[in-house]
Amino acid sequence: MLLHGAEIVVETLIEQGCEVAFGYPGGQILNVYDALYERSDRIHHILTAHEQGAAHAADGYARSTGKVGVVIATSGPGATNLVTGIATAYLDSVPLVAITGNVPNSLIGRDSFQEVDITGVTIPITKHNFIVKNISDLADTIRKAFEIAKSGRPGPVLVDIPKDIQVAVYDYEPQEVVKKREERKPKQNKLIKAAAMIADSERPYIYIGGGSIISGASEEIIALANKIDAPIGSTLMGLSAIPTSEPRFLGMEGMHGQFASSIGQKECDLILAIGARFSDRATGNVAKYAKEAQIIHVDIDRAEIDKNIKSTLGIGGDIKEVLQELLLYVDDKKNPEWMARIEELKAEEKAQLEKNFDVKGLNPYTLIKEVQKHVTVNTPIATDVGQHQMWAAQYCEFAKPRTFITSGGLGTMGFGLGAAIGAAVATKEKTVLFTGDGSFGMNLNELATAVSNNAPVVIIIMNNGVLGMVRQWQTLFFNEHYSQTVLERKTDFVKLAEAFGLKGFRIQTVDELAPVLDEAFKVEGPVLIDCHIDKDEFVLPMLPPGGSFEDIIVHKEVK
């Protein structure tokens, strides 16, 4: 059928399974928005307050479902406002397709009004990007974008569409949803070698990252851990892959990881890394990392193997498929002394928690534990970036994959609200957002989006009046020089919520905690809770700058 280019864009999005798109209109994308209007019975568009919020919402939609998120923006500033959101998705391997309008081909390169070379800008932060110069390439380019976004290691793809391509007419023929490219099978000799290394190990440690969630390998990881009698530790991005209730699961390791998880990795003799990239936040000082352990690194992205940490054995391929094959080669074994040591570490960790927090007072631990009483196994928990993010990672309980939505690689303050809206829209579940007063201030304009769409997001602001994570570093390592981290803002978040059209609550004492949360979680749409905590609460454990697991800080000792 003959359609205008803008109509082809929308028809192809629908064809590829896009049910919801997030975005913001503008001059050079208006034709696409007209096509969206005409097809609003088949594709839903959510208007955000800012293009960055739209990108984060599409990201949250993708993280919570595994589907490709779609964001749409106009040229120039509209496109550049997507950059932070695209980079956030890129660093965390999130499948995203960004559609941008641009000036007509005849005006490109002439410094036209609202013209930016967005493909040039986004080369370092996309898996691939396209500018469509020919109407005949339009539909196939969008299909290719979806294929690239979800194949292999997922990531964002941008398609820039000049205005003249949107108004041109061409024949559109519907096609099937593109499939992910098939991955190469793991080599048998590598699987045999891995099984032999596991058999020889006395202290094996399974270390999972975000790739374990992307591949859907939760069952295989638990099966392997049971078969080889090993504990499981996680990166920040790997959280929710394994239920928190799983006895072998030690939680997050690394800079702010749980004590047992980090020390367990330090003391093991074999690390089986599954979909983790050994980032600096996870390893600490790489010169001192895992010197006594052999490393088996399994990853779909072969470029990650040996990039940050030299492995003993690298296995490329889809993680779920690799583990299914590996399980056939691995024999059952028991490591009683090792697991007894793990239990000792868990007991030591519990004692540290009791020392660091007065569990009767209002603090991040008691707040999170009380919130947990209101969530279900399906509740997405989103965060911004900072102390609250680490507390959520340490103390929230997860039962299903894709229920922890956070920015790990880029660490984007302002990510949380948009992402929580996207997750709530995608799952139709009440979604919890833990944020800080610093992070929340970055993109609080998306309260308008939450209200307009009646998104069931419970926003919990851990309000300490400071930029908490930076202040913690200033306290420990910069002689308490609190340069630009004491906010001293007069913002009343409860009144702000009411101005945006949602209900706001305030918690200042532990006695208010349970009754306020009870009332807030009964609200059907979005709700905001301003929870006041001490500015000097620390995220512990912590690795000091340039430190290793040998230098882990477990108690607050300020000079």
Disulfide bonds with the S-S distance in Angstrom:
none
